Amino acid sequence: MATLHGDNARQINRIQENLLAAQERRLLNWLCARMPRWVTPDMLTAIGMVGALAVFAGYVTSNLGAEWLWLSVAGYFVQWFGDSMDGSLARFRKIERPRYGYFLDHSCDGLATTLVVAGIGFSPYVQLSVALVALTGYLLLSIHAFLSVRVLGEMKLSYAYAGPTELRFVLLALTFSMMAVGPEQGVIAGLSWFDLFVGGVGLLLIVFFIVQTARIASRLAVEEPPRNNRKD
């Protein structure tokens, strides 16, 4: 568990139920135990951002040729390594800085996600307007996660048994499909199959946000009834 400090300090319960969580945790612990002492969590955070920039650059330069998508593929692995290892290494070495780490990590996550999805939108495979639907869904779920920390003390890291790692595998599969198929013509209302897939994922994330918001609001309404209904 992590801890936030302040007037309403509380422990944060990390809820991670994605399919690959156990295997990924074993791999991360193995890597943490072998990481050189000169490698710091902040260094890994920076590496993750470099990976996100590489993903963005690969998608944008794929306008020049599909071979540039290999840069995005490499970027996903670099981004996973930095993003997954920074907090893991801090917890492994027991050198957490809860407020600093929470702020920096999630700020970088937001920027990295924006770079990745914007890159997809600037590629010749997916329309930018469609990619922005996916970005909206991801950022709404991020807002939900941050609000849950404040009101419940819970940080939900996965939805429908999928988290950031599973999402990266989906994006890798999408990228390899782009290489194999190439830019497509519109099949429905001017949208290609790539557009429909990315837009569909975005709409699914928005639905998750609405459902989770309604569920937690109902729970909080029971836990905090109107004052005139409370029994003192």
NORURTA-V997657 format. One record per residue. N is the residue number from 1. PSI is psi as a letter, one per 40 degrees, with the letter a starting at -180 (999 if undefined). Layout:
((N;PSI) (N;PSI))
//
This chain:
((1;i) (2;i) (3;h) (4;i) (5;i) (6;a) (7;d) (8;f) (9;h) (10;i) (11;i) (12;h) (13;h) (14;h) (15;h) (16;h) (17;f) (18;i) (19;d) (20;e) (21;d) (22;d) (23;d) (24;d) (25;d) (26;d) (27;d) (28;d) (29;d) (30;d) (31;d) (32;d) (33;e) (34;e) (35;h) (36;i) (37;d) (38;e) (39;h) (40;i) (41;d) (42;d) (43;d) (44;d) (45;d) (46;d) (47;d) (48;d) (49;d) (50;d) (51;d) (52;d) (53;d) (54;d) (55;d) (56;d) (57;d) (58;d) (59;d) (60;d) (61;e) (62;e) (63;d) (64;e) (65;i) (66;d) (67;d) (68;e) (69;d) (70;d) (71;d) (72;d) (73;d) (74;d) (75;d) (76;d) (77;d) (78;d) (79;d) (80;d) (81;d) (82;d) (83;d) (84;d) (85;d) (86;d) (87;d) (88;d) (89;d) (90;d) (91;d) (92;d) (93;e) (94;f) (95;f) (96;i) (97;g) (98;d) (99;d) (100;d) (101;d) (102;d) (103;d) (104;d) (105;d) (106;d) (107;d) (108;d) (109;d) (110;d) (111;d) (112;d) (113;d) (114;d) (115;d) (116;d) (117;d) (118;d) (119;d) (120;d) (121;d) (122;e) (123;i) (124;e) (125;d) (126;h) (127;i) (128;d) (129;d) (130;d) (131;d) (132;d) (133;d) (134;d) (135;d) (136;d) (137;d) (138;d) (139;d) (140;d) (141;d) (142;d) (143;d) (144;d) (145;d) (146;d) (147;d) (148;d) (149;d) (150;d) (151;d) (152;e) (153;f) (154;h) (155;h) (156;h) (157;e) (158;i) (159;h) (160;f) (161;f) (162;h) (163;a) (164;d) (165;d) (166;d) (167;d) (168;d) (169;d) (170;d) (171;d) (172;d) (173;d) (174;d) (175;d) (176;d) (177;d) (178;d) (179;d) (180;d) (181;d) (182;i) (183;h) (184;i) (185;i) (186;h) (187;d) (188;h) (189;f) (190;e) (191;h) (192;i) (193;d) (194;d) (195;d) (196;d) (197;d) (198;d) (199;d) (200;d) (201;d) (202;d) (203;d) (204;d) (205;d) (206;d) (207;d) (208;d) (209;d) (210;d) (211;d) (212;d) (213;d) (214;d) (215;d) (216;d) (217;d) (218;d) (219;d) (220;d) (221;d) (222;d) (223;d) (224;g) (225;i) (226;i) (227;d) (228;e) (229;e) (230;i) (231;h) (232;999))
//
